[in-house]
Each structure stands twice: as structure tokens, then as C-alpha cells.
Amino acid sequence: MKRWNGWGSAEIDYPVPPSALTYLNDALGPPEPGPSVPLESIVRRLPPSRLPDHPLVSLDPELRLRHARGQSLPDWIALRFGRLDRFPDGVARPGSDQDVEKILAFAKETGTWLIPYGGGTSVVGHINPPPADHPVLTVSMERMRRMSDLDEASRIATFEAGVTGPHLEAQLRARGYTLGHFPQSFEYSTLGGWIATRSSGQQSLYYGRIEDLFAGGRMITPAGRIEMPPFPASAAGPDLRQAVLGSEGRLGIITRACVRVSLVPQLERFHGIFFPGLEQGAAAVREMVQSRLQLSMLRLSDSLETDVSLALTGNERMVRLLNGLLRVRGLKDRDEKCMLFMGITRARGLARKTRRMALEIAREHGGVHVGRKMGNEWRKGRFKTPYLRNALWDLGYAVDTLETAMTWSDLPTATEAVLKALRQGLEDRGERVLAFSHISHVYATGASIYVTYLFRLAADVEETLARWKKLKASASEALVARGGTISHQHGVGLDHLPWMESEKGKLGLQGLGALAKVFDPGGIMNPGKLFRSEWTR
């Protein structure tokens, strides 16, 4: 069963190795164990539901609690401290498009607000109930996960939108195909959620982001159905798919999606390369992508993230051997070594050529190839890393992330400004912050930066939340001021609302609001997310 107040399966743990714990104690100071109130104590305090009975709606208190929050740090703080003040009044679990239409009709009749729910993995507040007089109904898509069609001639598969990553891939791979969309939340997030938040998978350099994979489908809105045929191309005016992509439940509920699939690749390899510094590594990555090498992933950690990643392996002997190898190959101990994972996903002959060309570029920038062992280890554990949040919270450390994208010319100064804002963000409270980053997705014109930061939990909920708010605001202001988007892959939800106007402009936001009124005249769809309306956090 999934954890109700943390990440993933309750049966999976990711303990912090002693070497990493020592590292964190030195960097942040000794922590006090984080709180974790029992589920039963919150369930007992749930207010009665305001909804009338309906055959598709459950009013079960524990189910309502389990659908009350996502995976953002404020959500964790509320759940772990037991300070939740808002819950959905019920959870609907439709099994068909007709069920979704019945739920929409029920909501309109009863004045109920609806929150579409995929896998509950949102890290920016997409699924949080509003503080409103209206009843709130969460619509979980978990029963709608079938593949209804696979057009092998066109390589288009049609799925119901509630399908999770593993189930989607299992259905495709049984026929020799893959979607190739692997966000870190892959195990629990859903196809509909990927579309609604403009998700990006770890190998998007080869397969494309979700907007490249989403060919068409259906969204059911309070005003009716939107049908989007999977044309290979069309010049028939603005593309309605672009309105659905990133809509975050404000227009309606995505019920099915046609996606572009690929044959399962003949060969897939992940290589490790070390550079003497971030500048050399970034230059190599930029040259590789601008040379249009047929790679599937380029993920470059800064020197601090490289150190933390190696400490988290818990394998001190391996780290000593690696450092010895790098010294022999020309990287000095004083170098600020940065680790690159390079993915190749191709037919065998093409893969060998791509590997040779990429390694030539790496060597020209001082890179040292260390083979596939580290890349293979990363690949095996790439969906396990979020489990560290559970262990770190229990120890007394909060972990959060933020991400952005910007042009190559803006990238160095913007990254430095964001990290500085985080590292200095709690100095007035006498607290330290450990912040590091990696280039997570690359484009010919720029790259995405993914930042992780850790700080100590406070003894009370208000101070812990205040620390997060200060760090989130200062880092967001820094990245927006220096040319970054407020979100590259996590969407907007609640947490990014304050910075939307600086990116879209006042007129742009008015346009989004006008579009929502066409498809959702009564304003019942996920109010307050994506752009301001009746309420904000």
C-alpha cells in the first residue's frame, strides 16, 4: 500500500548510509527527528462530508484523507505535523467516460467543485482542496487505465488517462513498443497527469516531452466533450491540444489520450563521464546537443551534487577507487569534479557511432569516461531516489526541489543566483541550507536546471513552513529575474502562482481565464490552480 504521508510504497525503504549522515551533520548541523502523527488521529478529526450520496462517490474518511494532499513539501508538513484543515468531501472513481459525465452532472446539480486526481504525485499543490463553502469532490482516475487501441501502422496507441507509467509500459512492451516517458514519478504518476502538467521524462532528448508524444484524445468538460483527432499535422487554426496540455484540470477531465509510440530499442546504455568543472561539462553537453548527436539523455551534476551523490552510495571503497582512477586519468583532487550521465538509445550500429562522437567531444573538454557501471547503477535506482525523502524526514531534514529552464547564455548566472539565494536564505534564522543542482534536460537553445535543497526541520509546524516559504520565494524570484521559466516540468498548481504574471503577462492570464469560462462556465474545475481565481494557498 502507498504511504499516506510520504513517498511511495510503505514496504520500500531507502536508508541513509552512515557516510551520508555524517556529511549532512557537517553541512547542516545535527537534526531532531521529524514528527509523524498517526493516520488514525487525523481520520478521527475529519469533518462530515457535505455531499449527498451518489453511487460513484465514496465518503469514507480515510479515503478522503489519502486524497487530500500531494507530494509538495507543504503537503508533507501538513500531513506529518497533523495540521490539515481541508479535505475533499468525497472521492469519485469513474470507470468510463459516461461515469465522468455523470460526475460532472452531479457536481453542477449540487454546486460541487471538482479536483481531477491521477497518481497524487504533484509537488506544487495541484490536488489540494480549496478553503470554500462549496463541497469538494476529488475525481480519481485510477479505474480508467486500459489501452483501447494500438495502431501499429501509425504507431499510435490510445489509453485511458488514468494509466500509470508501469502499467502503460507493460501493455506496450507486450507488443514490442514503448512510450519512453520516464519522469522520476514514473511508478505512480499517470498519463493524464503528464499531459495536464506538461511533464518531461528523463530520456526526453530521444523520445520527446509529453507535448511531442500527445497526438490527440478526449477531454470531458462541464460544457461538453472536446475531441482531438490524432492528425499527423494540421493547419486548421490553433491546436486544441495546446490548450489541454498544461491545463491542470481547469478546463475539464482528460479521459483518453492518443500517444506516439516507438519500437523497443535494440540497445540502451548509460555511461558515466567526469569533468574537471561545471563550465567544461556544460560546454561539452551544449556541443553534443547542438551537434544533434542521437543521444537519449544528458544529465550533468554540479560538483556539490556529485559529492552528495557519491556519499549517498555508502560505498566508500568504490569512491576511493573512482577518485584514484580519475587522478590517473588527469583529474586533480583540487578540481571541482562534475559527473555526467549520458544515455544512448538506438539500434546497435548507430549506438556505436553516437558513443564514439560523444566521447570525442567529452575528451576535448577534459572529460574522463569511466564506463557504464555508474550509469547502470543510476538507471537501476532512478525511481528509488524519492524514497530518500522519507528517511531524511525521519532523521529531521526537509528536502525540496525546484526546476527551471533558460537559454544557454543565461544559465550560468541564473543557476548561481538561485543557489546563492537558497544557501543564504535562512541565515537570519541561524540555519544552513545545502543546495545543489544538475542540468536535467537539454535543448539546442538552452537547458533545464533541477535544484535540490535540504534544511533542518523546526520543532513546530509554523517555523518549518516559514522556512520553506522563504526559500521558495527567494529562489523563485532569483530565477525569474534572470530569465528562467517558473516551471520546466512540474507545472504551476498553487506554489508557482505568484510568478505566473511575470511569465505570461496580465493579458495572457486574462486569456487563460476567458478560455476556462468557455469550457467551465460555472467555475467548478479545480479552482485556484494555474491562475488566480477564488482562492490561493
N, C-alpha and C positions, 0 to 999 in steps of 0.2 A: 504493500500500500504506500501511496505517496505521503511524504511528511506534510502535516497540516501547517507547520510553522517554519519551514526550511526548504532546502532544495532536494528534489528527487525522492528515490525510494528510501523508505525507513530501514531497509535491510542493507544499504550500502553506506560504508563509512570511508573517509579519506583522512586518516590521522596525519597530524603534522609531525614530521620527523624531528628528533631532538636537535639536529643541526639547524633546522629552520626555526625552531622555537628559540634557540639561543640568538639567532640572527635578529628575530623580531624583538626580543627583550632588549638587545643592544640598541636597536633602531628606535624603538618607541617607548621603552620602559616596561616594567613588569605589569601585567594586567590583573584585573579581578574577574573571576568567571562571570560570563554573561547570564542574565536571568532567562528563565524559560518556564512560564506559568503552565500548569496542566490544561489540556484541552477542556476537560470537564468543567473547570471553574469558569471558563468563558461561555461554554454552551448553556450553563445554568443562568447566565445573565442576559441571554438573547431576548429582546423584546418580542412580544407576539407578532405574528405576521399580520399585515394589513390587507392581505389578498383573500378573495373568496376562493372556494375550492374549484379546481379545474383538473380534468383527467391527465393533462400533460405537465402539471406543476406539482412539485414536491415542496411541502412546507417544513420538512424535517430540520430541526435546529442545527444538528451537526453538519448536514449537507450545506445549509446556508452559510455557516462559518467557513467551511472549506472552500467556498466560492466568494468569500468576502474580500480577499486581497490577492495580490500577485507576488512578485519576487523583488520589488524595489527595496532599498534599504529602509525607507519609511514604513513600508509594509511589514518588514521584519521587526522593526522596532515596536510597532503597534501589536503584533502578534506575540512576540517574545515577552514584552512587558505586560501583556494583557490589557492594553489600553485601546481596544477597538470601541468606537462609538457608532459605527454604521455597518449595517448588514443588509444583504438582499432579503426581501420578504419571501422569496421563493426561488426555486431553481427549476427551470423547464428543460427537458431533454427531448427535443423533437427527433423523429426518426425519418422524416421525409419533408419534401417541400410543402406538402399540404399541411403537415403539422406546424411548420413555421408560419404559414399563412393564418392558421387558427390562433397561434400565439399572438401574432400581430393584431388580429381582430379582438382578441381578449384584452390586450393592452389598451387599445383605443376605447373599448367599451368601459373599462374600469379606471381610466386615467393613470395607467401604469407606465413607468419608464423602463426601458429595456437595455440590458448590457450584454452584448454578444461575448461569448466566452469560448476560447479554443482550448489551449493547454494550461492556461493560468501562469505563463512564464513571463509576462510583461514586467519590465524593470522601470517603467516610468509612469505607472498609475492608470493604465488603460481600463482596468476592470473594477475600479473602486466605486462603491455606491455613493451617490451624492447625498448631502445632508438636506433632504427635501421633505415636504409634506406628502409628496406623491409616493405611492408604493413603488418598489423597485423589484424587477424580475430579471434574474440572470438567465441567459439562454445558452446552455451548454450544448455544444455541437458534437459531443463525444459519440453519439449513436450513428452519426452520419459520416461514415468513413470508407465506403465501398468504392472500388474502381468500376465504373459502369461501362467503359469502352476503352479499347486500345486500337487506334488506327495505325497499323504498322507501316502502311504505305506513306502516310503523312507524318508518322512519328509524333502523334498527339494522343495523350492519354487524358481521360476525363474521370475526375474523382469527386466524391462528395467532400465538402470543405473541412469536415471535422477530422480527417485522417491525420494521424501523427506521422512524423518522419520515418520511424522504423517500419510502421505498417504500410506506408506508401511505398517505401523501397522494397519491402518483401513482395508486394504484389507485382511490382515492375520487374524485379530481378528474376522472378519465376518465369518471366517471358523473355529474359535476356536484355532488359532495359534498365536505365537509371534516370532519375531526375537530376541527381548530382547537387542537390541543395542541402548543405550541411552546416546550418548555424550551430553555435555551441549548445543551444537549447534543443537540438535535433530530437532527442529522445522523447520530449513531451510537447513541444510546440506543434502547431497544426498548419496545414496548407492554407486554410482560410486566414489564420493569424499572420502567416508570412505575407500574404497579399495585402491584408489590411494595414500592415505596418511597413511595407516596402523592405522586407528582410533581405539580408545578404548572407550567402553561405560561404564557408571557409575556402571553397575552391571556385569562387565566382569568376576568377580570371579565365577559367576554361568554360565552365557551364553557363555563366552569366548570373546576374542578380535575379530576384524573383520577377521584376518587371520584364526581363528578357525571356523568362520561361512561361509567364502567364499569357496564354494565347486567347482566352475568352472564357465564357462561363455565364453564371446567373447570380444576380443579387435580388433578393426579395425585399422591397421597401414598403413603408406604410402606404405609399401611393400606388404600388403595383410592382410588377416584375421588370427588371432590366435584363434583357438578353444580349449577350455579346458573342456573336459567332466568331470562330477561330480563323478568320481570314489570314492568309499569309501576309497581306498588306492591303491597305485601303486608303483612298484619298477622299472618302465621304465625310468630310468635316472633321472636327475634333474627335479624338478617340475616347469613347466612354470608359474604356479600360483604365485610362489615366485618372479618371475621376474615382474609380473604385480602388485603385492602388493607393495605399496610404490613407484610406478614408476612415479607418479606426472605428468602424461601427456607427459613424454619424449619419450615414445615408441609408443604411439597411443592413441586412444579414446576407453575407456571401454563402450560398448553399452548394454551389458546384463550380469547379474550375477545370478548364482545358489547359493542359501544360505541355510544353515541348520537351520531349524526352530524347535520350541518346542511348546508343548501344553501350552495354557494359564494356569499359575499355579493356584492351588486351593487356595493358601494363600500367601500373600505377606505383610510383616511387616517391619517397620523401627524403631529401638529402639535407645534411647539416653543413653549414659554412660559417666560419668565424671571420670577422673583420676587425682591424685594429681600432676602429672607432665608428661612431654612428654616421659621420659625414661620408666616409668611404663606403660603408654599407648602403646608405641611401643612394649614393651616386651609382653604384652597381645595379641596384634594384631599378632605378629610373632608366638606366641604359637598357636593361633587359626588357622592360615593358615597352619602351619606345622603339626598340628594335623588333617588336612584335614576335618575340620568341614564344613558342607554343607551350607555355607553362600553365599549370593549374593553380598555383599558389606561391606567393612570395610574402613571408611573414618575418619582419626584421625587428628584433627586440633591442631596446637601448641597453647600455651597459649595466644599469641597475636591475632592470628586469632579467637580464642574462644571469646576473649574480643570484637573484632571488630564485629563478627557475632551477639553477644548479643546486642551490641549497635545499630546495623542496624535493629533490630526488632522494635525499637522505643517504646517497651513496658517496661517501667521502673518498673512498679509494678510486672510484671511477673519475671523480672530479680532479683528483691529483694526477691521474694518468692523462686525462684530457689536457690539463694545463701543461704537463710535460711535453706532450705531442705538439701543442701549439708553440711552445718555446723552440722546439727543434725546427718547426716549420717557419719560424721567423717572427711570431707574435711575442712581444716582450711582456713581462709581468706588469710593467707600468702602463701598457696600452689599456684603453677603456674598451675591452673586447665586447663585441656585439654579435649575437647569434642570429643567423638567418635559416629558416626552414624553407626549402624550395621544393615544390610539388611538380611532378611531371605525370601527366595523364594522357597517354597516347597509344597508338599502335607501336609495336616493338621497334621497327626501323626508324620511325620518326622520333621516338623517345631517345634513342642513342644520339641522333644528330642534335636534338634540342639540349641534351645534357652537355655535350661537348661545347656547344656555343655558349651556354650559360656559364660553364666553369671557366671558359676563357675570359669572359667579361669579369667574373669574380676575381680571378688572379690579377687582372690588370688594375684592380682597385685594392689589392693587398689581401684578398680573401684566401682563406685556407679551408679546403674541402676536407671534412672529417668522415665522409662516408654516409651510410644510410642508417646506422644503428640508432643515433639520436632521433632522426626523423621517424623511424619506425616506432620508437618509444612514444614520441609525441602523438603519432597517429593512433596508437592503441589507447592512449589516455585522454584524447582530446575532448571527449564528452564527460570525463570524470572530474575535470578541474573545478566545476561549480560546487562539487561536494565539499571542497575546502572551506567554503563559507560557513558550513555547519560547524566544522571542527574549530575554526577560528573564533566564531561567536562564542562557543562554549568556553574557550580559553579567555575571552574578554576583548577580542579585537573585532571591529567592524570593517567590512570590505565593501567597497562600491566601485563602480566603473562609469566612465563616460566615453563617448566617442564622437568624432567629427570627421569631416573631410575638407580638404583645401587644395589649392594649387601647389605645385612643387616649389614655386618661388616663395609662397607664404609659409610653407611647412616648418622650416627650422625655427623662425622667430615665434610662431604661434605655439608650437609644442613647448618651447622653453618658457613662454609666458604662462601657459596652463599649468605646467609642472611647478613653476615658481609660486603661482597663486595657491596651489594646494599645499605645498611644503611650508609656506609661511602662514597658511590660513588660520591656524589655531595657536599661533604664538602668543596672542593676547590672553589665552586661557592656560598658558603654560604647558601645552600639549604639542607633541611632534606628529608629523604626518609622513608616512612612507609612500611616495608616489613614483610610478614608473610607467613606461609606455612601449607600444610597438606599432609599427606600420602593419596594418592588418589586411588592407586591400589596396591594390594599386591600379592606376589608370595612366594612360599616356599623358594626361594633363595634371595629374595630382595623385593624392593618396589619402587613405583614411588612417587616422591616428586613434588608437584604442588605449585609454589610460586607466590604470588600476591604482587605487589608493586605499591605505589602511590607517586606522587610528584607534585609540583605545576607547572602549565603551565607558560612559559615565555611570555612576551608581543610580541615577534617576532618569526617567524617560525624557523629561523636558530638556535636560542638558545634552543628552545623546542626540536628540532630534535637532537641537540648536546647532550642534557641531556639524551635523550633516548639511543643514540648510546653508550655513556659512560657507562651507567648502563647495557645495554645489553651485551657489550663486557666484562666488568669486571665480571659479574655474570657467563657468559658462560665460560670464562677462568677458573674460580674457580671450576665449576662443572666438566669440562673435566679433569682438573688437578688432581681431586680427585676421578676419576673412574666412573663418570656418563656418560650416553649417552647424546648426544646433543639434542635428542628429543625422548620422550617416546610415544607421541600420536599426535603431531601437524605436523609432517613431517619436511622437510628441506626448500623447497621453495628457497627464497633469503637470509633470515635472518640468517640461520644456515650454509650457505655455507663455511664461513671461518674456521669452525671447523670439516668439513667432513673428511679432510685428517687425522686428529689425530685419528679418529674412524675407518675409512675404510683402511687407508694406501694409498700410491701413486699407488701401483699396483692394489689395489681394485678399486680405482676411474677410472683407465685406463680400467679395465674390464667393468665397467658400461658404459663408453663412447663407448667401442667397441660393446657392446650389443645394444646401441642406434643406432649405424651406420647400424646394420643389419636390424632393423625394420624401421628405419627412415633415409635412405641413404642421403637424401637432407638436413637433419638437420632442418626441418620445425616445429617440435613438441616442443612447449613450451621452446624455447631456454633459457639457462641460469639458469634454475631451477634444483635443486637436485645436480648437479655437474657443475663445471665451463665449459663454452664454450665461446660463442662470447661476452657475456656481464655479468655484475653484477651490483647490485644497487650501 
